[in-house]
Amino acid sequence: MRTRSTGGTIGVVTLVLAALLGSAYALGRSMTPDPPRQPLGTTQIAGAQYGEQPADPAAPPATTDGTSPDGTTPAGSPTAGADPDAAQPASGGDGPFGSHASTGTGEVALTFDDGPDPTYTPQVLEVLRTYGVKATFCVVGENAQDHPDLIRAIVADGHTLCNHSWQHDVLLGKRSPALIRADLLRTNAAIHAAVPDAPVSYFRQPGGAWTYPVVSVAEGLGMTPLHWTVDPNDWQVPGAAKIIAAVSRDTGPGAIVLMHDAGGDRQGTVDALRRLLPDLTGRFHLEALPTSGAN
């Protein structure tokens, strides 16, 4: 009887100790803060505010070197191993990832993307010529290759050239530095085939989808990474009235204005430009970005 009583006492003590230990563990867990959670929707490419789809579901599958079977680099297949945070820009601008989003002076710069286009680029050039305005044209390499006469016309009118990648690859900044460099050099080569001595002082990342590697590579090739201040979203074809309203409202000293002379129906942009220039030239000094760049 004595032995059985002792065993029962030990069992009760063991249960009490276990309960006390369990309470202490629970108290300690409650005092430990949970790790921060990643907000939903924060995995998109930083700086992407342009509206293009970053990948083409119909694009052919990529090969192991990041190219499609026809030798191009599809937008939906970034090269394995590309680290968007691997390289820091050599000089910091005021835009995403050290790109430049203003002129740095009181002058306003008009910029036109995605051309040249045989329908709309000549119209844009004619309007600019009428008002004596110089601008900056961010040209796509394959379009420069297809329309060298328009590249020559842009330069002949005193406008500045900007590299806008070979095929408007929104995911270019996610690729390896070697592929980024090859893309930019190929685009510059197409431009220089038309205008051998014209400087290409700027690079604009398609979609505004900047990363540190694409900024670093562009700067290493002597090109200033060019972002923007004012975006009327004319690529969405909102009509001339909305384009005019957005540009007139948002443009101030030092602004870089983004518009398009290619990539779709750009008649609304051309019509807006005809009505915008009298107002803008009365309020600001409009000038092409300097060919020396902003580095």
Backbone torsions as a table, in degrees:
resi	resn	phi	psi	omega
1	MET	NA	-40.4	-179.2
2	ARG	-65.8	-41.5	-178.9
3	THR	-64.4	-43.1	-178.9
4	ARG	-64.1	-38.0	179.3
5	SER	-65.0	-39.9	178.8
6	THR	-63.7	-42.3	178.9
7	GLY	-62.4	-38.0	178.8
8	GLY	-66.4	-38.1	178.2
9	THR	-62.4	-43.2	179.5
10	ILE	-61.9	-40.4	-179.9
11	GLY	-63.7	-40.4	179.6
12	VAL	-65.6	-42.0	179.6
13	VAL	-62.6	-40.3	179.4
14	THR	-62.4	-42.4	179.5
15	LEU	-64.7	-40.3	179.3
16	VAL	-64.0	-43.9	179.3
17	LEU	-62.5	-41.2	179.3
18	ALA	-62.8	-40.6	179.2
19	ALA	-65.0	-40.9	178.9
20	LEU	-64.2	-42.8	178.7
21	LEU	-63.3	-40.4	178.9
22	GLY	-63.4	-39.7	178.9
23	SER	-65.7	-40.6	178.8
24	ALA	-63.8	-40.2	179.1
25	TYR	-63.6	-43.5	-179.9
26	ALA	-64.3	-38.1	178.5
27	LEU	-65.1	-41.9	178.7
28	GLY	-63.2	-41.1	178.3
29	ARG	-62.4	-40.0	-177.9
30	SER	-68.3	-24.4	180.0
31	MET	-88.7	-5.6	-179.6
32	THR	-94.4	119.8	-177.7
33	PRO	-66.6	143.5	176.2
34	ASP	-68.9	146.6	176.4
35	PRO	-63.6	147.6	-178.4
36	PRO	-62.4	142.3	179.7
37	ARG	-95.6	142.7	178.0
38	GLN	-74.0	121.8	-179.8
39	PRO	-59.5	146.3	176.4
40	LEU	-66.1	143.1	175.1
41	GLY	82.0	15.7	-179.3
42	THR	-103.4	13.8	-178.1
43	THR	-97.0	2.3	178.6
44	GLN	-72.6	160.7	-177.7
45	ILE	-62.7	126.7	-179.8
46	ALA	-60.5	136.9	176.9
47	GLY	88.4	-5.8	-177.6
48	ALA	-75.9	109.3	-178.3
49	GLN	-141.6	33.4	-169.3
50	TYR	-112.1	-27.1	173.0
51	GLY	103.6	-12.9	179.1
52	GLU	-71.4	155.5	173.3
53	GLN	-76.3	131.7	-175.8
54	PRO	-73.6	-12.4	-179.9
55	ALA	-143.4	151.0	179.4
56	ASP	-106.9	108.1	-178.0
57	PRO	-58.8	-23.9	-178.1
58	ALA	-90.3	0.9	-177.1
59	ALA	-67.1	146.1	178.4
60	PRO	-66.3	153.7	-179.0
61	PRO	-63.0	145.7	-179.0
62	ALA	-79.9	150.6	172.6
63	THR	-85.9	179.7	-174.6
64	THR	-66.2	-21.2	179.4
65	ASP	-93.6	9.8	175.9
66	GLY	88.1	6.8	179.1
67	THR	-109.3	157.6	176.0
68	SER	-83.4	169.8	-177.9
69	PRO	-57.3	-23.6	179.7
70	ASP	-89.9	6.7	175.1
71	GLY	93.7	-4.3	178.7
72	THR	-90.3	172.7	179.2
73	THR	-109.8	103.2	-175.8
74	PRO	-67.2	145.6	-175.8
75	ALA	-64.4	-25.0	-174.7
76	GLY	-91.1	11.8	-176.3
77	SER	-136.4	77.6	178.2
78	PRO	-62.1	146.7	-176.9
79	THR	-66.3	135.5	178.8
80	ALA	-60.8	137.4	177.4
81	GLY	93.1	-8.6	178.4
82	ALA	-69.9	125.9	-177.8
83	ASP	-111.9	109.4	-175.2
84	PRO	-66.1	-14.3	-178.8
85	ASP	-111.0	13.8	-171.3
86	ALA	-74.0	-39.1	-173.6
87	ALA	-119.7	133.8	177.7
88	GLN	-89.0	147.3	179.2
89	PRO	-65.7	150.2	-178.6
90	ALA	-70.1	-33.3	178.6
91	SER	-141.6	139.6	-174.0
92	GLY	-91.4	126.6	170.8
93	GLY	-96.5	-170.5	-176.5
94	ASP	-99.4	9.8	179.7
95	GLY	-110.0	-173.5	-178.4
96	PRO	-57.7	134.7	175.7
97	PHE	56.9	30.0	178.4
98	GLY	84.4	8.3	173.3
99	SER	-72.1	172.9	-176.7
100	HIS	-108.2	122.9	-175.4
101	ALA	-113.3	8.8	175.3
102	SER	-151.7	164.4	-177.7
103	THR	-75.9	-20.5	-176.8
104	GLY	81.4	2.3	177.8
105	THR	-134.1	-172.7	175.6
106	GLY	-80.6	-8.1	-178.0
107	GLU	-74.2	151.0	176.0
108	VAL	-107.2	136.6	-179.1
109	ALA	-114.6	123.1	170.8
110	LEU	-88.2	134.0	178.4
111	THR	-128.1	144.1	-177.9
112	PHE	-127.3	126.2	-172.7
113	ASP	-106.8	157.5	164.5
114	ASP	82.9	-4.1	-179.4
115	GLY	-84.7	-165.2	1.9
116	PRO	-81.4	154.6	179.9
117	ASP	-125.7	132.6	-174.6
118	PRO	-66.6	-20.4	179.5
119	THR	-89.1	-47.4	-169.1
120	TYR	-99.3	-32.8	-179.7
121	THR	-59.8	-44.6	177.4
122	PRO	-60.4	-35.3	178.2
123	GLN	-67.0	-42.7	178.1
124	VAL	-61.9	-43.7	179.3
125	LEU	-61.7	-38.8	-179.1
126	GLU	-65.8	-42.5	179.5
127	VAL	-65.7	-44.5	178.9
128	LEU	-61.3	-39.3	-179.9
129	ARG	-65.1	-38.9	-179.1
130	THR	-59.7	-37.9	-176.1
131	TYR	-101.2	6.0	177.8
132	GLY	64.7	33.8	-176.5
133	VAL	-103.6	134.9	173.4
134	LYS	-101.6	143.4	-175.9
135	ALA	-136.0	-175.0	178.8
136	THR	-124.0	128.8	-178.0
137	PHE	-110.2	118.7	178.1
138	CYS	-94.6	103.0	-168.0
139	VAL	-102.1	145.7	176.4
140	VAL	-87.3	135.6	-172.5
141	GLY	-56.7	-46.5	-178.0
142	GLU	-67.7	-29.3	175.4
143	ASN	-72.6	-36.8	175.6
144	ALA	-64.0	-38.5	178.5
145	GLN	-66.0	-38.3	-177.8
146	ASP	-78.3	-25.4	-174.6
147	HIS	-132.1	61.5	-179.1
148	PRO	-61.9	-28.1	179.0
149	ASP	-62.9	-35.0	179.7
150	LEU	-74.4	-33.5	173.4
151	ILE	-61.5	-43.1	178.3
152	ARG	-64.2	-37.8	179.1
153	ALA	-66.5	-39.6	177.7
154	ILE	-59.7	-48.0	-178.1
155	VAL	-68.7	-39.1	-179.4
156	ALA	-61.3	-29.6	179.1
157	ASP	-85.4	1.8	174.9
158	GLY	87.4	18.3	179.5
159	HIS	-88.6	161.1	-179.4
160	THR	-94.6	145.2	179.9
161	LEU	-101.8	146.6	179.5
162	CYS	-137.2	135.0	177.4
163	ASN	-77.7	128.7	-178.3
164	HIS	-123.0	28.2	179.1
165	SER	77.9	166.7	-174.5
166	TRP	-71.6	-47.5	-175.5
167	GLN	-126.3	25.1	-177.4
168	HIS	57.0	53.5	-177.0
169	ASP	-83.7	104.3	-177.7
170	VAL	-63.0	-28.8	-178.7
171	LEU	-96.1	16.6	-178.7
172	LEU	-56.5	-40.3	-177.8
173	GLY	-66.1	-14.8	178.7
174	LYS	-90.4	-3.3	-178.0
175	ARG	-87.6	176.9	-179.4
176	SER	-69.6	153.2	177.2
177	PRO	-55.6	-34.0	-179.9
178	ALA	-65.1	-41.9	179.7
179	LEU	-72.0	-36.8	175.7
180	ILE	-60.2	-48.0	-178.8
181	ARG	-60.9	-43.6	-180.0
182	ALA	-62.2	-39.5	179.4
183	ASP	-63.7	-46.9	-178.0
184	LEU	-67.7	-39.3	178.7
185	LEU	-67.0	-38.1	178.6
186	ARG	-63.7	-40.3	178.6
187	THR	-65.7	-45.2	177.6
188	ASN	-60.9	-37.4	179.7
189	ALA	-64.1	-39.1	178.2
190	ALA	-65.9	-38.9	177.7
191	ILE	-65.1	-46.0	-176.7
192	HIS	-73.1	-17.8	172.6
193	ALA	-65.0	-29.4	178.7
194	ALA	-90.0	-39.8	-176.7
195	VAL	-133.7	83.4	-170.6
196	PRO	-55.7	-34.5	-173.3
197	ASP	-101.0	1.6	-176.7
198	ALA	-78.2	129.6	177.2
199	PRO	-71.8	143.2	171.8
200	VAL	-113.5	93.5	-167.8
201	SER	-93.6	-5.9	-174.1
202	TYR	-135.5	154.0	170.0
203	PHE	-131.1	132.8	174.5
204	ARG	-117.8	121.7	178.5
205	GLN	-70.0	125.4	176.8
206	PRO	-54.8	137.5	179.2
207	GLY	74.0	1.1	-174.1
208	GLY	64.1	19.8	-175.9
209	ALA	-86.7	67.7	-174.4
210	TRP	-73.4	149.1	167.9
211	THR	-138.2	163.1	177.8
212	TYR	-61.3	-40.3	179.1
213	PRO	-60.8	-42.0	-177.4
214	VAL	-70.0	-34.5	174.8
215	VAL	-64.2	-45.3	-177.9
216	SER	-64.1	-43.3	180.0
217	VAL	-65.1	-44.5	179.3
218	ALA	-59.0	-45.8	179.3
219	GLU	-64.8	-36.5	177.9
220	GLY	-64.1	-25.5	177.0
221	LEU	-92.1	7.9	176.8
222	GLY	83.7	17.3	-178.7
223	MET	-111.1	134.6	176.2
224	THR	-78.5	128.0	176.1
225	PRO	-68.7	119.3	-170.0
226	LEU	-110.7	113.2	174.5
227	HIS	-99.7	-145.6	-178.8
228	TRP	-155.7	164.3	176.4
229	THR	-104.9	-41.0	-173.0
230	VAL	-119.3	125.6	179.2
231	ASP	-129.3	103.1	179.4
232	PRO	-80.4	4.3	-179.7
233	ASN	56.2	40.1	-178.9
234	ASP	-68.3	-17.0	176.5
235	TRP	-64.7	-19.8	177.3
236	GLN	-84.6	1.5	178.4
237	VAL	55.4	58.0	-178.9
238	PRO	-80.3	-9.1	-176.5
239	GLY	102.1	154.0	-174.5
240	ALA	-60.1	-38.6	-175.4
241	ALA	-62.1	-43.5	-179.3
242	LYS	-70.6	-35.5	176.6
243	ILE	-63.0	-46.0	179.2
244	ILE	-60.0	-46.2	-177.4
245	ALA	-61.1	-44.2	-177.5
246	ALA	-66.8	-46.0	-178.0
247	VAL	-67.1	-44.1	179.9
248	SER	-62.1	-40.0	-177.2
249	ARG	-71.9	-41.4	-168.3
250	ASP	-95.8	-13.9	-176.5
251	THR	-79.5	131.0	175.3
252	GLY	-138.8	179.4	179.1
253	PRO	-55.7	134.3	179.2
254	GLY	84.9	1.8	-175.4
255	ALA	-73.7	145.7	167.6
256	ILE	-109.0	117.3	-174.6
257	VAL	-98.7	127.6	179.8
258	LEU	-96.9	123.2	170.8
259	MET	-140.8	178.8	-173.5
260	HIS	-133.0	136.8	174.8
261	ASP	-113.1	13.3	-179.5
262	ALA	-163.4	179.6	178.2
263	GLY	90.8	11.5	-178.7
264	GLY	153.5	-161.1	178.3
265	ASP	-76.6	107.5	-176.3
266	ARG	-110.8	20.4	179.3
267	GLN	-64.4	-35.1	177.6
268	GLY	-62.6	-37.1	177.3
269	THR	-66.8	-43.5	178.6
270	VAL	-61.4	-45.7	-179.8
271	ASP	-64.1	-39.2	178.2
272	ALA	-64.3	-40.6	-178.5
273	LEU	-60.8	-39.9	179.8
274	ARG	-60.5	-34.6	-178.0
275	ARG	-91.0	-22.3	-178.9
276	LEU	-78.2	-39.5	-170.3
277	LEU	-60.7	-40.0	175.9
278	PRO	-58.4	-38.7	178.9
279	ASP	-70.8	-48.3	-175.6
280	LEU	-66.6	-41.3	-179.7
281	THR	-68.1	-23.8	175.8
282	GLY	-77.7	-20.6	-176.2
283	ARG	-105.8	-27.1	-173.0
284	PHE	-138.5	164.9	168.7
285	HIS	-93.3	111.2	-179.8
286	LEU	-93.5	129.5	-177.2
287	GLU	-149.1	151.7	172.8
288	ALA	-66.8	149.2	175.6
289	LEU	-63.2	143.7	-175.9
290	PRO	-64.6	142.6	-178.2
291	THR	-69.5	-11.8	176.6
292	SER	-79.4	-6.4	-178.6
293	GLY	76.1	-172.8	-177.0
294	ALA	-119.2	10.1	-179.4
295	ASN	-69.9	NA	NA
